[in-house]
Amino acid sequence: MLSIASTGARLICFLRESDANIWLHFNLADVRAKRWLEASTIIPQIAKDILLGSNNQMMLEPVGSGLAGVLGDLHHDFQNDPAKLGVLSLSR
């Protein structure tokens, strides 16, 4: 089984050597995901600020040759309001 550290190191090497687009899904309730994003040298600081920030206002910002932002996302909660709008933070 790969450790989080070795998997993260392999991912960073791949991203540095590739022009491929890759979707990374982070559970920011997990402190390891936050630490990885904070320590990442391949994600621009403005993208980190958007991804790790608490601003839920919808926006899309140019970041280098990519984008970072917060988009509306459907959030279905069976216990509460099923029509509640959640947010999806992204960076490319």
Secondary structure as GFF3:
##gff-version 3
##sequence-region A 1 92
A	DSSP	alpha_helix	4	17	.	.	.	ID=ss1
A	DSSP	alpha_helix	31	39	.	.	.	ID=ss2
A	DSSP	alpha_helix	45	52	.	.	.	ID=ss3
A	DSSP	beta_strand	59	63	.	.	.	ID=ss4
A	DSSP	beta_strand	66	74	.	.	.	ID=ss5
A	DSSP	beta_strand	85	91	.	.	.	ID=ss6
###
